[in-house]
Amino acid sequence: MFSRFEWQVAMRYLRPRRNEGFISLIALFSFLGIALGVATLIIVMSVMNGFREELLSRILGLNGHVNVQGPVTGLTDYDALLAKIRTLPGVVSAEPMIDNQVMVTSKGVARGAVVRGVRPEDMRARAIIANNIKTGSLDAFQGNDAVMIGDRLAERLGLGVGDRITVISPTGNVTAFGTVPRVRAYRIVATFDVGMFEYDSGFVFMPLEAAQTYFNMPNAVTTIEVFATSADAAPRVARELWHVVDEGAHVLDWQRLNAGFFNAIQVERNVMFLILTLIIVVAAFNIISSLIMLVKEKVRAIAILRTMGATRGSIMRIFFIAGSSVGVAGTLLGFLGGLAFAHNIEAIRQWIQSLTGTQLFAAEIYFLSQLPAIVDPGEVLVVTLMALVLSLLATIYPSWRAARIEPADALRYE
């Protein structure tokens, strides 16, 4: 398709000469702009994918795919309801739970927290907790005096395994003198670190029977967590659950419970894609401007080539090769650089933090304690093809203008 002569001339035109330094500088900026745009798009899309996947895995690791929430008085006779739920297609497991907000205090420090009462055997079956025990042991998670708290909460309160934590519930006991907050001290038997700030700093787990006693809910639970075969199966399982739950209960799948959160992530992801695509578009316009200037500089050379027998098509291909080489090389560099950066982003973050002495990824803000990145081959392919197409399209008009130059007119006005 392209002759050796056309390649040689195109590469010669790309090499800067003394009076063409400005043109070569614009071509360099175009090359760097495309490389930067492709690399940044790959990195940002990978981080957004990783961020969403990590949040989803942690949220669904500690929460069921579908929640059956009872009325104010709770779900009574929940064992019979559990038996019905477990027979539904697509249901892997169903676990009773008590979920309430409290205040925890120790050594004069108070923090808001969420208490979850779960059965010890159900807690041991949750891999995200069982595999991330920081101190203590799940074997001690039983009885009416044991609790397990997040590692960051323990750090804030200055507590460890064996220490006692005071739990205060605003929905207290009704007495002749009014409502008195319910207060009780529990012994910490283990701490966990799942890598999500919200859970590690604000969750307290206690055995289900202890939670029933503390919240004065004998033989009742507030929620039944249902785990489906996959996150995508949750809406279908939720529809099936409506046929087996009692009136007054509410069925909510994870998508409805976290709809605002994940919709915000998706909107941010789309906006970032559009904004960063502009970098590649600007670089493509730089290719157009540099080629137009190169064509204007090479008018006499084009005329000489035409008089020596070069066709319009040959002239057009020469400048097409010159312009597209910048775009293709920039895309390739961005592709390799983006993949390398995405695969080592956590190590790079740690290195920058140690070098600057600043925290670049605060868990309090970004929910996660590590910077995740998941490279989607389909997205990488789309970004790469988009950069290549824009780069090739940018060369068409300048190449066409070069091919339209008439030798006689060019030499007459030189």
C-alpha positions as CSV (number, residue, x, y, z in Angstrom):
1,M,0.0,0.0,0.0
2,F,2.8,2.4,0.9
3,S,6.0,2.3,-1.1
4,R,9.5,2.4,0.3
5,F,10.0,5.8,-1.3
6,E,7.0,7.3,0.4
7,W,8.2,6.0,3.8
8,Q,11.6,7.4,3.3
9,V,10.4,10.8,2.3
10,A,7.8,10.9,5.2
11,M,10.4,10.0,7.8
12,R,12.8,12.6,6.3
13,Y,10.1,15.2,6.7
14,L,9.6,14.2,10.3
15,R,13.2,14.8,11.2
16,P,13.6,18.4,12.2
17,R,15.8,20.8,10.2
18,R,17.1,24.2,11.4
19,N,14.3,26.2,9.9
20,E,11.6,23.7,10.9
21,G,12.1,23.5,14.7
22,F,8.8,25.0,15.6
23,I,6.9,22.5,13.4
24,S,8.8,19.7,15.0
25,L,8.0,21.1,18.5
26,I,4.3,21.0,17.7
27,A,4.6,17.4,16.4
28,L,6.3,16.5,19.7
29,F,3.5,18.1,21.7
30,S,1.0,16.1,19.6
31,F,2.9,12.9,20.3
32,L,3.1,13.6,24.0
33,G,-0.6,14.7,24.2
34,I,-1.9,11.5,22.6
35,A,0.4,9.4,24.8
36,L,-0.7,11.2,27.9
37,G,-4.4,11.1,26.9
38,V,-4.4,7.4,26.2
39,A,-2.4,6.5,29.4
40,T,-4.6,8.7,31.6
41,L,-7.8,7.3,30.2
42,I,-6.6,3.7,30.8
43,I,-5.4,4.6,34.3
44,V,-8.6,6.5,35.3
45,M,-11.0,3.9,33.9
46,S,-9.0,1.1,35.6
47,V,-9.1,2.9,38.9
48,M,-12.8,3.6,38.6
49,N,-13.4,-0.1,37.8
50,G,-11.3,-1.2,40.7
51,F,-13.0,1.3,43.0
52,R,-16.4,0.1,42.1
53,E,-15.5,-3.6,42.3
54,E,-13.8,-3.3,45.7
55,L,-16.7,-1.3,47.1
56,L,-19.2,-3.8,45.7
57,S,-17.2,-6.9,47.0
58,R,-16.9,-5.3,50.5
59,I,-20.5,-4.1,50.7
60,L,-21.9,-7.4,49.5
61,G,-19.4,-9.3,51.7
62,L,-20.8,-7.7,54.8
63,N,-24.3,-7.2,53.6
64,G,-26.7,-9.6,51.9
65,H,-27.7,-9.3,48.2
66,V,-31.3,-8.9,49.4
67,N,-32.6,-7.6,52.8
68,V,-35.9,-8.5,54.3
69,Q,-36.6,-5.8,56.8
70,G,-39.3,-6.3,59.4
71,P,-41.7,-3.8,61.1
72,V,-40.7,-1.8,64.2
73,T,-41.5,-4.8,66.4
74,G,-39.2,-7.0,64.3
75,L,-39.6,-10.3,62.5
76,T,-41.0,-12.9,64.8
77,D,-41.0,-16.7,64.0
78,Y,-38.1,-16.0,61.7
79,D,-36.9,-19.6,61.7
80,A,-40.0,-20.6,59.7
81,L,-39.5,-17.7,57.4
82,L,-35.8,-18.7,56.9
83,A,-36.8,-22.2,55.9
84,K,-39.1,-20.8,53.2
85,I,-36.6,-18.4,51.9
86,R,-33.8,-21.0,51.6
87,T,-36.0,-23.1,49.3
88,L,-36.4,-20.3,46.7
89,P,-34.4,-20.7,43.5
90,G,-31.2,-18.6,43.4
91,V,-30.9,-18.3,47.2
92,V,-27.6,-19.5,48.6
93,S,-28.1,-18.7,52.2
94,A,-30.3,-16.6,54.5
95,E,-29.2,-15.3,57.9
96,P,-31.2,-13.6,60.7
97,M,-29.7,-10.3,62.1
98,I,-30.4,-7.5,64.5
99,D,-29.2,-4.1,63.2
100,N,-29.3,-1.0,65.3
101,Q,-27.5,2.3,65.8
102,V,-25.8,2.9,69.2
103,M,-23.1,4.9,70.8
104,V,-19.9,3.2,72.1
105,T,-17.7,4.7,74.8
106,S,-14.5,3.9,76.5
107,K,-11.9,5.9,78.5
108,G,-14.0,9.1,78.0
109,V,-14.1,8.8,74.2
110,A,-17.5,8.3,72.5
111,R,-18.2,7.2,68.9
112,G,-21.4,6.5,66.9
113,A,-21.5,2.9,65.7
114,V,-23.8,0.2,64.2
115,V,-24.4,-3.0,66.2
116,R,-25.1,-6.1,64.3
117,G,-26.3,-9.2,66.1
118,V,-25.5,-12.4,64.1
119,R,-25.2,-16.0,64.9
120,P,-21.6,-17.1,65.6
121,E,-21.8,-19.8,62.9
122,D,-23.0,-17.3,60.3
123,M,-20.1,-15.0,61.3
124,R,-17.6,-17.7,60.8
125,A,-19.1,-18.4,57.3
126,R,-18.5,-14.8,56.1
127,A,-15.1,-15.0,54.5
128,I,-14.6,-11.2,54.4
129,I,-14.7,-11.2,58.2
130,A,-13.2,-14.6,59.0
131,N,-10.2,-14.0,56.7
132,N,-9.5,-10.5,58.0
133,I,-9.4,-11.0,61.8
134,K,-6.7,-8.6,63.0
135,T,-6.4,-9.6,66.6
136,G,-8.2,-12.2,68.8
137,S,-10.2,-15.1,67.5
138,L,-13.7,-15.9,66.2
139,D,-13.8,-18.9,68.5
140,A,-14.4,-16.6,71.4
141,F,-17.3,-14.9,69.6
142,Q,-20.1,-16.4,71.7
143,G,-22.1,-15.9,74.9
144,N,-23.8,-12.7,76.2
145,D,-20.6,-10.8,77.0
146,A,-18.6,-10.9,73.7
147,V,-18.3,-8.3,70.9
148,M,-16.1,-7.9,67.9
149,I,-15.2,-4.4,66.6
150,G,-13.4,-2.9,63.6
151,D,-9.7,-2.3,64.0
152,R,-9.9,1.5,63.3
153,L,-12.7,1.8,65.9
154,A,-10.5,0.0,68.4
155,E,-7.6,2.3,67.5
156,R,-9.7,5.4,68.0
157,L,-10.9,4.2,71.4
158,G,-7.5,3.0,72.4
159,L,-8.8,-0.6,73.0
160,G,-7.6,-4.1,72.3
161,V,-8.7,-7.7,72.8
162,G,-9.8,-8.3,76.4
163,D,-10.8,-4.6,77.1
164,R,-14.3,-3.7,77.7
165,I,-16.5,-1.3,75.7
166,T,-19.7,0.4,76.8
167,V,-22.6,0.3,74.4
168,I,-25.4,2.9,74.8
169,S,-28.7,2.6,73.0
170,P,-30.9,5.7,72.6
171,T,-34.0,3.4,72.6
172,G,-33.8,2.6,76.2
173,N,-36.0,1.2,79.0
174,V,-39.2,3.0,79.9
175,T,-39.4,3.7,83.7
176,A,-41.5,5.8,86.0
177,F,-39.0,8.6,85.5
178,G,-39.1,8.4,81.7
179,T,-37.0,6.6,79.1
180,V,-33.6,5.7,80.4
181,P,-30.9,4.8,77.8
182,R,-29.9,1.2,77.8
183,V,-26.2,0.8,78.8
184,R,-24.1,-2.3,79.1
185,A,-20.4,-3.1,78.9
186,Y,-19.0,-5.9,76.7
187,R,-15.7,-7.6,76.4
188,I,-13.8,-7.3,73.1
189,V,-12.9,-10.8,71.8
190,A,-11.6,-9.9,68.3
191,T,-11.0,-7.0,65.9
192,F,-11.3,-7.1,62.1
193,D,-9.9,-5.1,59.2
194,V,-11.9,-5.6,55.9
195,G,-10.2,-2.6,54.2
196,M,-13.3,-0.4,54.1
197,F,-13.2,2.6,56.4
198,E,-16.9,2.8,57.1
199,Y,-17.0,-0.8,58.4
200,D,-13.6,-0.8,60.2
201,S,-14.4,2.4,62.1
202,G,-18.1,2.0,62.8
203,F,-19.3,-1.6,63.2
204,V,-19.7,-3.7,66.3
205,F,-20.7,-7.4,66.0
206,M,-22.2,-9.3,68.8
207,P,-23.8,-12.8,69.0
208,L,-27.5,-12.8,68.0
209,E,-28.8,-13.9,71.4
210,A,-26.8,-11.2,73.2
211,A,-28.2,-8.6,70.8
212,Q,-31.8,-9.9,71.3
213,T,-31.3,-9.5,75.1
214,Y,-29.7,-6.1,74.8
215,F,-32.3,-4.6,72.5
216,N,-35.1,-6.3,74.3
217,M,-36.2,-8.3,71.2
218,P,-36.7,-11.9,72.4
219,N,-37.4,-14.3,69.6
220,A,-37.3,-11.5,67.0
221,V,-34.8,-10.0,64.5
222,T,-34.9,-6.7,62.6
223,T,-33.5,-8.1,59.3
224,I,-33.0,-11.3,57.3
225,E,-30.0,-11.1,55.0
226,V,-30.3,-13.2,51.8
227,F,-27.3,-14.1,49.7
228,A,-28.0,-15.0,46.1
229,T,-25.9,-16.9,43.6
230,S,-24.6,-13.6,42.2
231,A,-25.1,-9.9,42.6
232,D,-27.0,-9.8,39.2
233,A,-29.5,-12.3,40.5
234,A,-30.6,-10.1,43.4
235,P,-33.5,-8.4,41.7
236,R,-35.0,-11.7,40.6
237,V,-34.6,-13.2,44.1
238,A,-36.2,-10.0,45.6
239,R,-39.3,-10.5,43.4
240,E,-39.6,-14.1,44.6
241,L,-39.3,-13.0,48.3
242,W,-42.3,-10.7,48.1
243,H,-44.5,-13.9,47.8
244,V,-43.2,-15.4,51.0
245,V,-42.7,-12.5,53.5
246,D,-45.4,-11.3,55.8
247,E,-47.3,-8.0,55.4
248,G,-45.4,-5.2,57.0
249,A,-42.0,-6.5,55.9
250,H,-40.0,-4.8,53.2
251,V,-37.8,-6.4,50.6
252,L,-34.8,-4.4,49.3
253,D,-32.0,-5.6,47.0
254,W,-28.5,-4.2,47.1
255,Q,-29.1,-2.1,44.0
256,R,-31.9,-0.2,45.7
257,L,-30.1,0.1,49.0
258,N,-27.0,1.6,47.4
259,A,-28.5,3.1,44.2
260,G,-27.5,6.6,44.8
261,F,-23.9,5.7,45.7
262,F,-23.2,3.5,42.7
263,N,-25.1,5.8,40.3
264,A,-22.8,8.6,41.5
265,I,-19.8,6.5,40.7
266,Q,-21.1,5.7,37.2
267,V,-21.8,9.4,36.5
268,E,-18.4,10.4,37.7
269,R,-16.8,7.7,35.6
270,N,-18.6,8.8,32.4
271,V,-17.8,12.5,33.0
272,M,-14.1,11.6,33.5
273,F,-14.1,9.6,30.3
274,L,-15.5,12.6,28.3
275,I,-13.1,15.1,29.9
276,L,-10.0,13.0,29.4
277,T,-11.0,12.2,25.8
278,L,-10.6,15.9,25.1
279,I,-6.9,15.5,25.7
280,I,-6.7,13.2,22.7
281,V,-8.9,15.5,20.7
282,V,-6.6,18.4,21.4
283,A,-3.6,16.4,20.5
284,A,-5.3,15.4,17.2
285,F,-5.9,19.1,16.4
286,N,-2.2,19.6,17.1
287,I,-1.4,17.0,14.4
288,I,-3.6,18.9,11.9
289,S,-1.9,22.2,12.6
290,S,1.7,20.7,12.5
291,L,0.9,18.9,9.2
292,I,-0.6,22.1,7.7
293,M,2.5,24.0,8.6
294,L,4.7,21.2,7.3
295,V,2.8,21.2,4.0
296,K,3.3,25.0,3.7
297,E,7.0,24.6,4.5
298,K,7.4,21.9,1.9
299,V,5.5,23.5,-1.0
300,R,8.7,23.8,-3.1
301,A,9.7,20.2,-2.3
302,I,6.2,18.9,-3.2
303,A,6.4,20.7,-6.5
304,I,9.8,19.2,-7.3
305,L,8.5,15.7,-6.4
306,R,5.5,16.2,-8.7
307,T,7.7,17.3,-11.6
308,M,9.9,14.2,-11.1
309,G,6.8,12.0,-11.5
310,A,5.3,11.7,-8.1
311,T,1.5,11.3,-8.3
312,R,-1.1,13.1,-6.2
313,G,-1.8,9.9,-4.4
314,S,1.9,9.5,-3.6
315,I,2.1,13.0,-2.1
316,M,-1.0,12.4,-0.1
317,R,0.4,9.1,1.3
318,I,3.7,10.8,2.2
319,F,2.0,13.3,4.5
320,F,-0.5,10.7,5.7
321,I,2.4,8.5,6.9
322,A,4.1,11.6,8.5
323,G,1.0,12.5,10.5
324,S,-0.2,9.1,11.4
325,S,3.2,8.0,12.6
326,V,3.0,10.6,15.3
327,G,-0.5,9.4,16.4
328,V,0.3,5.7,16.2
329,A,3.6,6.1,18.2
330,G,1.9,8.3,20.8
331,T,-1.0,5.8,21.1
332,L,1.4,2.9,21.5
333,L,3.4,4.7,24.2
334,G,0.2,5.7,26.1
335,F,-1.1,2.1,25.8
336,L,2.1,0.6,27.3
337,G,2.5,3.4,29.9
338,G,-1.1,3.2,31.0
339,L,-1.1,-0.5,31.5
340,A,2.2,-0.4,33.4
341,F,1.0,2.4,35.7
342,A,-2.4,0.7,36.3
343,H,-0.8,-2.7,37.2
344,N,1.6,-1.0,39.7
345,I,-0.6,1.9,40.9
346,E,-0.6,0.9,44.6
347,A,3.2,0.5,44.7
348,I,3.6,3.9,42.9
349,R,1.2,5.5,45.5
350,Q,3.2,4.1,48.4
351,W,6.4,5.4,46.8
352,I,5.1,8.9,46.3
353,Q,3.7,9.0,49.8
354,S,7.1,8.0,51.3
355,L,8.8,10.5,49.1
356,T,6.6,13.4,49.8
357,G,5.5,12.5,53.3
358,T,1.8,13.2,52.5
359,Q,-1.2,10.8,52.4
360,L,-2.5,10.7,48.9
361,F,-5.4,8.3,49.5
362,A,-7.1,8.9,52.8
363,A,-9.4,6.1,53.8
364,E,-11.7,8.5,55.6
365,I,-12.5,10.2,52.2
366,Y,-12.2,7.3,49.7
367,F,-13.7,4.5,51.9
368,L,-10.9,2.1,50.9
369,S,-7.5,1.8,52.5
370,Q,-5.8,0.8,49.2
371,L,-5.9,2.2,45.7
372,P,-7.5,-0.5,43.5
373,A,-7.2,-0.8,39.7
374,I,-8.9,-3.4,37.4
375,V,-7.9,-3.2,33.7
376,D,-10.9,-4.0,31.4
377,P,-9.5,-5.3,28.1
378,G,-12.6,-4.0,26.3
379,E,-12.2,-0.5,27.6
380,V,-8.5,-0.5,26.8
381,L,-9.4,-1.6,23.2
382,V,-12.0,1.2,22.8
383,V,-9.5,3.9,24.1
384,T,-6.7,2.6,21.8
385,L,-8.9,2.4,18.7
386,M,-10.4,5.9,19.5
387,A,-6.9,7.4,19.7
388,L,-5.8,5.7,16.5
389,V,-9.0,6.7,14.6
390,L,-8.7,10.4,15.7
391,S,-5.0,10.4,14.8
392,L,-5.6,9.0,11.3
393,L,-8.6,11.3,10.7
394,A,-6.4,14.3,11.6
395,T,-4.0,13.6,8.8
396,I,-6.6,13.4,6.0
397,Y,-7.2,17.2,5.4
398,P,-3.5,18.3,5.4
399,S,-2.5,15.3,3.2
400,W,-5.3,16.2,0.8
401,R,-4.1,19.9,0.7
402,A,-0.6,18.7,-0.1
403,A,-1.8,16.6,-2.9
404,R,-3.8,19.5,-4.4
405,I,-0.6,21.7,-4.9
406,E,0.1,22.4,-8.5
407,P,3.8,22.3,-9.4
408,A,3.7,25.2,-11.8
409,D,1.9,27.5,-9.3
410,A,4.2,26.5,-6.4
411,L,7.4,27.2,-8.4
412,R,6.0,30.4,-9.9
413,Y,5.4,32.0,-6.4
414,E,8.6,30.7,-4.8
